[in-house]
Amino acid sequence: MKHSADETTVAPDAAGAEGQGESMFLLLEAARRVQERLEGELEAIGLSMAKYAALVALVAAREPLTLSELAGRLRCVRSNITQLVDRLEADGLVQRVSDPADRRAIRAVVTELGAARRAAGAETMSRLQAELAERVDPAVRQPLHRALSALC
């Protein structure tokens, strides 16, 4: 099977169940293309997926979070969060503040610019979801959702 975008040849799976193997590769290709599209759309508004996810978590918290709390919500290690918050702070999207209950702890809070970028990211997500949903036959959307949910 050939993919026109990059001319990658995909072989059927080794078990010979070509339909099942082809579906898996189609799913992977669809995910790759959606991710590339989403990353491009977010980049156009000055965000990456990681920055958007961090802003979403911080806005949802409705209070400044310690970097450890943020790492837990994003399911990543604290050293990655430190670097991510460094980048967000450099972009003016978050600010580090002292924790009033623990002078050793630092919390991250979303700035007005960060809240505006998160809102723009949410609009981008909604628009892209609607666009993609339009490309799928309405009769197939619910079964597709159930099938994808079963994989998660």
N, C-alpha and C positions, 0 to 999 in steps of 0.2 A: 504494500500500500504506500502510495506517495503522498506527501503533504506539499501542497503548492507553495507555501510560504518559504520553506527552506529546503525543499527537495530531499528531505530525510526519508530514507527507506525504513519501513518498520516491518520486521518479519513476524509471521504468526508465532504464537507461543509454542514451546517445545512439546506440550502435551497434545498438540494437534487440534485443539478446540479453537479454530481460527476466529469464530464469531466472538467468543469470550475474550480472547487475547486482543482482538481488534478493538473491542469495546474499552478494554483497559487502556490501550494506547490512545484511543480517541479522547478518553477522559483526561489523561495526562496532557495531551496536546491542548485540549480546551482549557484546562487549568492554567497551563503555561501562557496561553494567549490572553486569557482574562487577567492574569497577574501582570503581564507586560502592559496591557492597556491601562489597568488601574495604576500601576507605578508611574506611567507616563502622565496620566491625568493628575495625579497627586503632585508629581514633580512640577507641573505647570503652575501650581499654586504654592510652590515652595516647601513641599512636604515629601517625606518618604513614608513607606508603610510603617516603619518603626516609629517615626516621629508622630504620625497620625495616631497610632495605637496608644502611645504614651499620653498624648493630649486627650484622647477619649477617656482613658483611665483617670487622669487627673481631674477632668471636668466632671466625670461621673462621681468621683469621690466627694465633691463639694467641700473639700477642705485640703489643705496642704498634706502631702504624703511624704513619709520618709522614703529615702531611696530604696530601702529594703522592702517597704510596703509596695512601692511601685514595681519593683522586681518581681514580687510575689504575684501581683495582679497580671503582669505581663508574662509570667512563667519563664523568666530568664535570670541569669546570674547577676549579682550586684555589680560586678566590674563592668558588665555590658551596659547596665543602667547608668552608671557613673559617666561613661563615655557618651551615652545618648543624651543625658541631661546636660552635659557640657555643650553638645551641639545645639540642643534646644535653647540653652541659655545664650549662646553666641548669636543665635538667630533672633533673640528677643522674645521667644515664645514662652519661656518659663523663667522663673526667678528662684534662686535658692534663698530660703529664710531659716532663721534659727528656730529650733523647737523650744517653745517657752517652758515645757516640762522637763527637758533634758538638754542642757547646754552643749553636750557632745554631738547631739543629733542634728542633722540638716534635713529640711523638708523642701519639697519642690511645689511651687504654686504656679498656676497658669496666669500669664499676663493677659491684658486685653487683646493684644495682637495674637497671642496663642489661642484664645477663645474664638477669635474671628477666623483664624486659619482652621481650627477644628470644625467650626460651622461650615466653612467652605468645603472642607474635606467630606463632611457628612452629606452636603448637597451633591458633591461629585459622586459619592458612593450611591446615593439614591438614584441619580440620573443614570449611572451605568447599570445598576440593577434593573431599572425599568427598561432600558435599551436591550439588555440581554434577555429579559423576560419576553419582550415582544418577538424575539427571534425563535421562541419555542412555542409550538402549538399549545393553546390553552388546555386542550384535553390531555396533554402529556405532562404539564407542569407539576401537578400533584404527585403522580407516580414517580416522576424524576426526582422530586424533592425527597420522597420516601426512600428511593434507592440511594441517593447520595447521603442521606442521613444514616442509613444502615452502614455505610462505609466509615463513618466518623466515630 
